[in-house]
Structure formats: C-alpha cells, structure tokens
Amino acid sequence: MGTNTTEELANRYFTAWAAQDFDALRDVLADDATFRGPLGEADGADACIEGLRAIAEGIGVPEVSVIATHGDDAITWFELPAKDGPLPVANWSHVEHGRIRRVRATFDPRPLLST
C-alpha cells in the first residue's frame, strides 16, 4: 500500500463499509487494529471486520455527514439507520504506518437495547 493521508483512509473505510466491501475495508486496517465502543470491543483486523459486518447486516450501513482530520487522527460523524430513527455516532480513527490502527466509537446505545 502506498502512502495514504488520514482523510483518504477514513473515506476508504466508510465507503467500503457502506458498500459492504469487506475486502476493501480490510485493506485499510492494520493487522493489529482495535475497536472500542459502547456495545463491544474487537482486537485484530479480522475481528473488527466481523463486527462491522454484523452492524451492516443487523442495523445498516453508515451515512457519513463529515470527516474532520488532524494529523494521524480522523473524527467522523455518521448515522446508522436504527428502527426508531437515525442513530448518530462519533467515530475516532487513528492512523499509523499508512493504515487505521485504532477505532473508537461513541453513541447512545439505548435505542439499540430497547425492545
């Protein structure tokens, strides 16, 4: 993989996830990528992909509003199509050596937990 900017990687991550192109999504993640969020954790790129696949299949795909970058960090504001209306999410991605290494998400999980 050539040199990619943080913004390019964040765009590729969300474009691939929205398209459910998990091979392309895997290409932007470091092998030791980690995810932490209100409803779970994943260690390693393959575990991260499994989680993103489950979200895409169970809830839906992200609709990105904005990506803001600063150096090796990107904050992305997006919405997931929850059954009771869009679920707003803030996502922080950290890039190291040309790949996304850490992803942290924050959102109010209550709409997903109510039945």
LUMLUM-153109 format. One record per residue (C-alpha): residue number from 1; x, y, z. Coordinates in steps of 0.05 Angstrom, whole numbers, plus 5000, padded with zeros to 4 digits. Example, Ala and Ser with C-alpha at 12.3 -4.5 7.8 and 13.67 -1.06 7.14 Angstrom:
pos|xx|yy|zz
1|5246|4910|5156
2|5273|4979|5143
//
This chain:
pos|xx|yy|zz
1|5000|5000|5000
2|5027|5069|4982
3|5024|5129|5026
4|4954|5149|5044
5|4930|5210|5080
6|4888|5203|5142
7|4829|5233|5104
8|4837|5184|5046
9|4839|5125|5094
10|4778|5148|5133
11|4740|5158|5067
12|4760|5090|5042
13|4740|5058|5109
14|4670|5087|5108
15|4659|5079|5033
16|4678|5005|5037
17|4635|4994|5099
18|4575|5027|5066
19|4585|4985|5004
20|4595|4923|5047
21|4661|4912|5011
22|4696|4878|5069
23|4759|4861|5028
24|4769|4935|5013
25|4754|4951|5085
26|4806|4901|5109
27|4858|4935|5064
28|4855|5000|5105
29|4862|4966|5173
30|4927|4949|5207
31|4933|4875|5225
32|4932|4894|5299
33|4875|4944|5292
34|4830|4952|5353
35|4759|4976|5363
36|4726|5000|5427
37|4654|5024|5431
38|4593|5024|5477
39|4570|4955|5456
40|4635|4917|5444
41|4708|4910|5432
42|4749|4878|5377
43|4823|4862|5374
44|4855|4849|5307
45|4832|4869|5237
46|4792|4806|5225
47|4753|4815|5290
48|4740|4888|5271
49|4713|4865|5203
50|4667|4815|5236
51|4638|4870|5280
52|4628|4917|5221
53|4596|4862|5181
54|4548|4847|5239
55|4529|4921|5243
56|4517|4925|5168
57|4474|4863|5168
58|4437|4876|5233
59|4428|4952|5235
60|4450|4980|5168
61|4507|5018|5137
62|4534|5086|5156
63|4513|5151|5125
64|4572|5198|5135
65|4559|5272|5148
66|4630|5297|5159
67|4702|5274|5167
68|4750|5320|5203
69|4824|5304|5206
70|4883|5329|5245
71|4950|5295|5232
72|4941|5220|5241
73|4871|5226|5271
74|4802|5229|5239
75|4735|5243|5272
76|4676|5220|5231
77|4604|5238|5247
78|4555|5190|5216
79|4486|5159|5226
80|4463|5087|5227
81|4392|5072|5206
82|4363|5046|5272
83|4290|5024|5273
84|4268|5084|5315
85|4305|5134|5273
86|4377|5151|5255
87|4429|5134|5308
88|4483|5189|5310
89|4554|5163|5320
90|4621|5197|5331
91|4680|5154|5308
92|4754|5168|5321
93|4805|5133|5277
94|4880|5135|5289
95|4928|5120|5232
96|4997|5090|5239
97|5043|5069|5183
98|4991|5081|5129
99|4934|5041|5160
100|4879|5052|5211
101|4903|5022|5277
102|4853|5046|5329
103|4779|5059|5323
104|4737|5087|5380
105|4663|5100|5373
106|4614|5135|5419
107|4539|5138|5415
108|4478|5129|5458
109|4464|5053|5455
110|4394|5056|5487
111|4355|5055|5421
112|4390|4990|5403
113|4379|4959|5471
114|4304|4973|5477
115|4256|4920|5452
//
